[in-house]
Amino acid sequence: MRLTGSRTIQAPPEAIQAFLTTPEKLRRCLPGCERFVADGPDRFSATLSLGVAFLKGTYTGTIQIVDQQFPEHLALAVQGGGSLGSLMAQGVLRFSSSGAATLVTYDGTAWVTGRVAVLGEPLLHATAQRLFGRFFDCLASHVER
């Protein structure tokens, strides 16, 4: 499943980077996040409680920063799972500043397996886009001036 989108945030890329790379801050904006901790340089583990349609569950996983060229981009690899299925994803966040604002674009691919995958790509895609929207709303509320 391909996931793409963008959001303009009224903050410089440095403020966004500082937020995205601080686990205590980032945890506040990850929908359903119960735990988000650094496991080492550029590696984090997380526990999230999420629901897709009528399927709700708790998922554990890891997030790895695989390439960080700030202020241009941040590439991530994600993997995790729970009783309802598993996820593997990779993606890139790109940052383009223009004055006091930064355009953040995301482009990634996710592979979902298990019972949650039976819901189908359209529903999973819509849910992922909704979660991205909530994340970027929260991020903006913390870094915008």
N, C-alpha and C positions, 0 to 999 in steps of 0.2 A: 504494500500500500504506500503510495507516494503522498507526502505531506509537505505543502509549501504555503507560504504566506508572508506577510510583512506587517510591520507596525512602526509608526513614527512616534518616538518618545522624546519629549522636550528635556533632554539632558545630554551632556557630552558622552562620548563612548567610554571614557575613563570611569565615569560614575556607574555606568551600566556594567562594565567589566568588574569593578570592585564588588558590586552587588552579586553578580553571577558566580564569583569565585570565593565567596564567603559563605560557608555552609549554614551558619546560624541565620543569616539574612535570607538566603535562597530558600531555606526550608519553609519560611512563612508564605511563600508564593507558589509552592508546588501543591496543586489540588490533592487533598486527601493524604498529605504527607504526615506520617506519624513519627518517622525517624529519618534523619539525613546527616551522616557523619563522614568525615574524611578518613579514608583507610590508608592513605599514603599520598605521595605527590600526585596530583591530578587524578585521583581515584576516590570515589565516594560510594557508600552503600546506603540504601534507602529502604524504607517500608512505607507502602501507601495502601490506603483503603479506598477502592474505587468501584464504581458501578457502571455497567453498560446495559441499558434497558433494565430488565428484571434480574440480571446476573450481577451480584455484588460479591466482592471478595477482597482479601488482603494479599498484596504482592510484595515480594522482596527482590531486590536486584542491585546491580552495580551500574555506575555511570563513570566512564573513563574519558578524560580529555585526551584526545589522540593527536590534536594539533592545535596550537595556540599561537596565532600571529596577530597580536593586538597592535593597533586597533582595527585590523581588517577582518579577521574571522576567528571562530572558535569551533573546532570539529569535535563531535562527541560520538561515543559508542555506548549503547545501553543494552543491558540484558537482564531479564528477570522472569519471575513466574510465581504462580500460586496454584491453588487447587482448581481454578477454572481455566488455566491456560498459561502460556508463556509468550514473551515478547523479546525480539531482537530488533534493534534499530540503530541506524547511524544517520548522522545529519550534520549540517553546518549552519552556524549562525554567522551572518555577515553584517558588518556595521559600516554605514556610510554617513559621515557627519556633514551637516549643512548648517552653518551658523551654530545656534544653540540647540539644534535638534539632531537626532540620530535616527536614521532609517535602519531598523533591524529586520533582516529577511531571514527566513528559515527554509531549508530545503533538505528533506530527508526521506528515508525509506524505512518502513517498519514491517516486520513479519510477525504475525500473530498466529498461535496454534492453540489447540484445545477447544473446550466447550464454548469459550467466548468467541472463537473464530467462526462458529456456526451462525452467528448473528449476521454475518456478511459484511463485505467491505463498505457499502454505503453507510450503514449504521455505525460501524467502527470509525470511519472517516469523519462523520459528523460529530461523534463524541470526542475524537481527538482534537478537532478544530475548536470545539466548545472549550475543552480543557486548555488549549493554547491561548484562547481569548481570555479566560480567567487568569492565566499565568501572566500575560502581558499587561492586563489591567492592574494587577497587583504590583508588578515590577514598576510600572509607570507611577503608581501612587507612592512608591518609596524613593524614586530617584528624581522625579520631575521637580523643578524649582517652583 
